[in-house]
Amino acid sequence: MKIVDVRCHVLLDPDYDIGATSSAQDDIVVEIITDDGITGIGESDVNPWIARAFIEAPATHTMGRGCKEILIGRDPLDVEGLWESLYVGTAMNGRRGAGIHAIGAIDMALHDLRGKALGRPCHELLGGAVRNRVTPYASLQPDQANFESYKQSMVEWALMAQQLGFVAAKLEITLAGAYAHLGMNSKVERMAEVIAAVRDAVGPAMTLMIDAQYSFTDSASCLAAIREWQEYDVYFLETPLPSDDVAGYARLVAEQPIPIAQGEWLATRFEFDDILRRRAVDLIQPDIGRVGGLTEARRVVQLAATYGAPVVPHVWKTGISIAAAVHLAATTNSIPFVEFLPGDLSSSNLRRSLLTADLTMKDGQLVVPNTPGLGVELDRDAMERFEAAALKVG
């Protein structure tokens, strides 16, 4: 069996809003096709035009090759070997950032393809499942541009998540800073009002996480704001500071009790080793596409175990990435939750429509697929519509 083609699909929600803090509005879907007619699919949370260029670019020397030419003619079952070839072959232009994110989509597709070729689910080929269900948390990001409406919508969405069977939810409270949702400009201290309103509405049993989306400029201002959050029983605080402020993160971990989480933007196990070694995080959040795919995500999970750090994968794309996270989580007990953006709680048409069906949630848990590969299928008609929308942009 040989790889004969690598196809990149740049997708865009026709109703996208450039002011929204949501990358669920676009996507790159990579298909890897063999001479036997077997196709694997993967995606990554990265600017899809950049990823496509990285994958399709022709090479002019040995250190800056395009991913597609590295893959053509190779054995798709050698997934881990292909990861190394891609990493080394693109080293001068890749190694981190968008290059690794693009490789992540390819690697996800290769795992899907290998599972289909061997007639086995991905979790079996990642070491074997230790459980058949995984607990999801609902990510909540209401589309409101003023504080009061935002707070009210967050309460309504949290209650809806509870009614849908979720036992945990993450509040994406982006009131200020570079990623303020829809241009909101409220004081970061008002985040506590949102948390209090949701906690009062859902009661004490629901697990609540908070994503500040880099809202705080430094550790001192963050510490001053979050000390009052302890009464709300926050499971973790995600990305309160800029990613590069590792010293600031270490201070947050050392000086207050709320667990600090980050990792959604990190690429490869090497970046995770840095923050774990420097005690700049309590739990880590690799995004499977961004970190480099299932191959690298598995290595990150193994690395985190040596530090005793739990792993909660970041997932903000479609059901393709959700399926990948569920397969990974099935292989270990060190992943207490996976992020889940259900269609009922998403404003993205792309997120709701790209697949023929979502994974099944039962009694607050996602059922681990046992069908070959990732166990998900593209809705080709929907994908064609999203590709057409992307063509209008560039």
C-alpha positions in Angstrom: 0.0 0.0 0.0 1.3 3.5 -0.9 0.2 7.1 -0.5 -0.9 8.5 -3.9 -2.4 11.8 -3.0 -2.7 14.4 -0.2 -5.7 16.7 -0.5 -6.2 19.9 1.5 -9.7 21.3 1.9 -9.8 24.9 3.1 -13.2 25.5 4.7 -15.0 28.6 6.0 -18.4 29.2 7.7 -20.2 31.6 5.3 -21.5 33.4 8.4 -18.1 33.9 9.9 -17.4 37.0 12.1 -13.9 38.3 12.1 -14.5 39.9 15.4 -15.4 36.7 17.1 -12.9 34.9 19.3 -13.6 31.5 17.7 -11.5 29.5 15.4 -14.5 27.1 14.9 -15.4 29.3 12.0 -12.8 27.9 9.6 -10.9 24.7 9.1 -8.4 22.7 7.1 -9.4 19.1 6.4 -6.6 16.9 5.1 -7.4 13.7 3.2 -4.6 11.1 2.6 -5.4 8.6 -0.2 -3.8 5.3 -1.0 -3.5 3.2 -4.1 -6.0 0.8 -2.5 -8.6 3.6 -2.4 -8.5 4.0 1.4 -8.8 7.6 2.7 -7.9 9.0 6.1 -9.1 12.4 7.3 -7.7 14.8 9.8 -7.9 18.5 10.8 -6.0 21.1 12.8 -6.8 24.4 14.5 -4.6 26.7 12.4 -5.2 29.3 9.7 -6.2 26.9 6.9 -4.5 28.9 4.1 -1.2 28.8 5.9 -1.5 25.1 6.6 -2.3 24.3 3.0 0.7 26.3 1.7 3.0 24.4 4.2 1.7 21.1 3.0 1.7 21.7 -0.7 4.8 23.9 -1.1 7.5 22.5 -3.4 11.0 22.0 -2.0 14.2 23.6 -3.2 16.5 22.0 -0.6 16.5 19.2 1.9 15.6 21.1 5.0 12.5 22.9 3.7 10.4 20.3 1.8 6.7 20.4 1.4 4.8 17.7 3.4 2.9 16.3 0.4 6.1 15.4 -1.6 7.5 13.8 1.5 4.4 11.5 1.8 3.8 10.5 -1.8 4.9 6.9 -2.4 5.4 6.2 1.3 3.8 3.4 3.3 0.8 5.0 5.2 1.0 2.3 7.9 4.3 3.6 9.1 2.6 6.5 10.9 5.3 7.2 13.5 8.1 6.9 10.9 6.3 9.4 8.7 6.0 11.9 11.6 9.7 11.9 11.9 10.2 12.3 8.2 7.8 15.2 8.2 9.5 16.9 11.2 13.0 16.6 9.8 12.1 17.3 6.2 10.3 20.6 7.1 12.7 21.6 9.9 13.9 24.9 8.6 10.3 26.2 8.1 8.5 24.2 10.7 9.7 22.7 14.1 7.0 24.7 15.9 3.9 26.8 15.2 1.9 26.5 12.0 4.2 24.0 10.5 3.7 21.5 13.3 -0.1 22.3 13.3 -0.2 21.4 9.7 1.7 18.1 10.4 -0.9 17.5 13.1 -3.7 17.4 10.6 -1.7 15.0 8.4 -0.8 12.7 11.3 -4.5 12.6 12.5 -5.4 11.5 8.9 -2.7 8.8 8.9 -4.0 7.4 12.2 -7.5 7.3 10.7 -6.2 5.7 7.5 -4.2 3.1 9.4 -7.2 2.1 11.5 -9.4 1.8 8.4 -6.8 -0.3 6.6 -6.4 -2.7 9.5 -10.0 -2.7 10.5 -9.3 -1.4 14.0 -10.2 1.7 16.0 -7.5 4.2 16.6 -7.4 3.6 20.3 -6.4 0.0 19.8 -3.4 1.2 17.7 -2.5 3.8 20.3 -1.9 1.1 23.0 -5.4 -0.1 23.8 -8.4 1.3 25.6 -8.6 1.2 29.4 -12.2 2.5 29.3 -15.2 2.7 26.9 -16.5 6.1 27.9 -14.9 9.5 28.4 -16.3 12.5 30.3 -16.7 15.7 28.2 -17.1 19.3 29.3 -19.1 21.8 27.3 -17.2 24.9 26.1 -19.4 27.9 26.3 -18.8 31.1 24.3 -22.0 33.1 23.8 -22.1 35.5 20.9 -22.9 38.7 22.7 -21.1 42.0 22.5 -22.0 43.7 25.8 -21.4 42.5 29.3 -24.9 42.1 30.7 -26.1 40.1 27.6 -23.0 38.0 27.7 -23.5 37.2 31.4 -27.1 36.2 30.9 -26.3 34.1 27.8 -23.6 32.3 29.7 -26.0 31.4 32.4 -28.5 30.2 29.8 -25.9 28.1 27.9 -24.7 26.6 31.2 -28.2 25.6 32.1 -28.7 24.2 28.6 -25.5 22.2 28.9 -26.7 20.8 32.2 -30.0 19.8 30.6 -28.1 18.1 27.8 -26.4 15.9 30.4 -23.1 17.6 30.8 -21.6 17.3 34.3 -18.9 19.9 33.5 -18.6 23.2 31.6 -15.9 25.7 30.7 -16.8 29.4 30.7 -15.0 31.3 28.0 -14.9 34.7 29.7 -13.1 37.0 27.3 -14.1 40.5 28.4 -10.9 42.4 27.6 -7.5 42.1 26.0 -6.3 41.2 22.5 -8.9 38.5 22.1 -11.9 40.2 23.6 -14.9 38.5 22.1 -16.8 40.6 19.6 -14.9 43.7 20.8 -16.1 43.7 24.4 -14.2 46.0 26.7 -15.2 45.3 30.3 -12.9 45.2 33.3 -11.4 41.8 33.9 -12.5 42.1 37.5 -16.1 41.6 36.2 -15.3 38.0 35.3 -16.2 37.1 38.9 -19.8 38.3 38.2 -20.1 35.8 35.4 -18.7 32.9 37.4 -20.9 33.7 40.4 -24.1 33.9 38.2 -23.3 30.6 36.6 -22.4 28.9 39.8 -25.6 30.1 41.4 -27.7 28.8 38.4 -26.1 25.3 38.0 -25.5 24.6 41.7 -22.5 23.0 43.4 -22.4 19.6 41.6 -21.4 20.9 38.2 -17.7 21.2 37.5 -16.8 24.6 36.3 -13.6 25.6 34.4 -12.7 29.2 33.4 -10.9 30.2 30.2 -9.6 33.8 30.5 -8.1 33.7 27.0 -4.9 35.7 27.9 -6.9 38.5 29.4 -4.4 39.5 32.2 -1.3 41.4 31.3 0.8 40.1 34.2 0.7 37.7 37.2 0.2 40.5 39.8 -3.1 41.7 38.2 -4.2 38.1 37.8 -3.6 37.2 41.4 -5.5 40.2 42.6 -8.5 39.3 40.5 -8.8 35.6 41.1 -8.3 35.4 44.8 -12.1 35.8 45.3 -12.8 33.0 42.9 -12.0 30.3 45.4 -15.5 30.3 46.7 -16.8 29.3 43.3 -14.9 26.0 43.3 -13.1 26.5 40.0 -11.6 23.3 38.6 -9.0 25.1 36.6 -8.1 28.5 35.2 -7.0 28.3 31.6 -4.6 30.7 29.8 -4.8 33.8 32.0 -1.5 35.2 30.8 0.3 35.5 27.5 1.8 32.1 26.5 5.4 33.3 26.7 5.1 34.6 30.3 6.4 31.3 31.7 7.7 33.0 34.9 4.3 34.6 35.4 2.6 31.2 35.1 5.0 29.7 37.6 4.1 32.5 40.1 0.4 31.8 39.7 1.0 28.1 40.3 3.1 28.9 43.4 1.0 31.6 45.0 -2.7 30.6 44.8 -4.7 27.3 45.0 -6.8 27.3 41.7 -5.1 24.9 39.3 -3.6 26.7 36.3 -3.9 25.2 32.8 -2.4 26.0 29.5 -1.0 24.4 26.3 -3.5 25.0 23.6 -1.0 26.9 21.5 2.0 24.7 22.2 3.6 22.5 19.6 5.5 19.2 20.2 6.5 17.6 23.5 9.5 19.8 23.8 7.4 22.9 24.6 5.4 21.0 27.1 8.5 19.7 28.8 9.6 23.3 29.3 6.5 24.4 31.2 6.3 21.2 33.2 9.9 21.3 34.2 9.6 24.9 35.2 6.4 24.2 37.3 4.5 26.8 35.3 1.3 24.7 35.0 -0.8 22.3 37.1 -2.4 20.5 34.2 -1.8 20.6 30.5 -4.0 21.1 27.5 -2.5 19.8 24.2 -4.6 20.4 21.2 -4.1 17.2 19.1 -3.8 19.0 15.8 -1.6 21.8 17.0 0.7 19.7 19.1 1.6 17.6 16.1 -1.2 15.0 15.8 -2.0 11.8 17.7 1.6 10.6 17.5 2.9 13.6 19.3 -0.1 14.0 21.6 0.5 10.4 22.9 4.1 11.4 23.7 2.9 14.5 25.5 0.6 12.3 27.7 3.5 10.0 28.5 5.7 13.0 29.4 3.0 14.5 31.6 2.8 11.3 33.5 6.4 11.6 34.6 5.5 14.9 36.2 2.2 13.7 37.7 0.3 16.2 35.6 -3.3 15.5 34.4 -4.1 16.1 30.7 -7.2 17.8 29.5 -7.0 18.0 25.6 -8.0 21.3 24.0 -10.6 20.8 21.2 -12.1 23.8 19.4 -12.7 22.4 15.9 -15.2 19.8 14.6 -16.1 16.3 15.5 -12.9 15.1 13.7 -10.7 16.5 16.5 -13.2 15.5 19.2 -13.0 11.9 18.0 -9.2 12.0 18.0 -9.3 13.3 21.6 -11.7 10.6 22.7 -9.6 7.9 21.2 -6.5 9.3 23.0 -8.4 9.6 26.3 -9.7 6.1 26.1 -6.1 4.8 26.3 -5.3 6.4 29.7 -6.9 7.3 33.0 -4.8 10.5 33.2 -7.3 12.4 31.0 -10.3 13.3 33.3 -12.1 15.4 30.7 -12.1 16.2 27.0 -13.4 19.5 25.6 -16.6 19.1 23.6 -18.3 21.8 21.5 -21.8 20.3 20.8 -23.8 21.6 17.9 -26.6 22.7 20.3 -24.1 25.1 22.0 -22.2 26.3 18.9 -22.9 29.2 16.6 -20.7 27.7 13.9 -22.5 26.2 11.0 -19.2 24.4 10.1 -19.0 22.8 13.5 -22.6 21.6 13.3 -22.6 20.3 9.7 -19.2 19.0 8.6 -19.8 15.4 9.8 -22.7 13.1 9.1 -23.1 12.5 12.8 -21.5 13.5 16.1 -20.2 11.1 18.7 -22.9 9.7 21.0 -23.2 11.2 24.5 -24.9 8.9 27.1 -25.4 9.7 30.8 -23.0 12.7 30.6 -20.2 10.7 28.8 -19.0 10.2 25.3 -19.1 6.6 24.0 -15.7 5.6 22.6 -16.1 4.5 19.0 -15.1 1.0 18.1 -15.4 1.4 14.3 -12.2 1.4 12.3 -10.1 4.6 12.4 -11.5 7.7 14.1 -15.1 6.5 13.5 -16.4 9.7 11.9 -17.5 10.5 8.3 -17.5 13.8 6.3 -20.7 15.2 5.0 -19.4 15.8 1.4 -22.2 18.2 0.4 -21.6 20.4 3.5 -17.8 20.4 2.9 -18.4 21.5 -0.7 -20.4 24.5 0.6 -17.7 25.5 3.1 -15.0 25.2 0.4 -17.0 27.5 -1.8 -17.3 30.1 1.0 -13.5 29.9 1.5 -12.9 30.5 -2.2 -14.7 33.8 -2.0 -12.1 35.0 0.6 -8.9 33.9 -1.0 
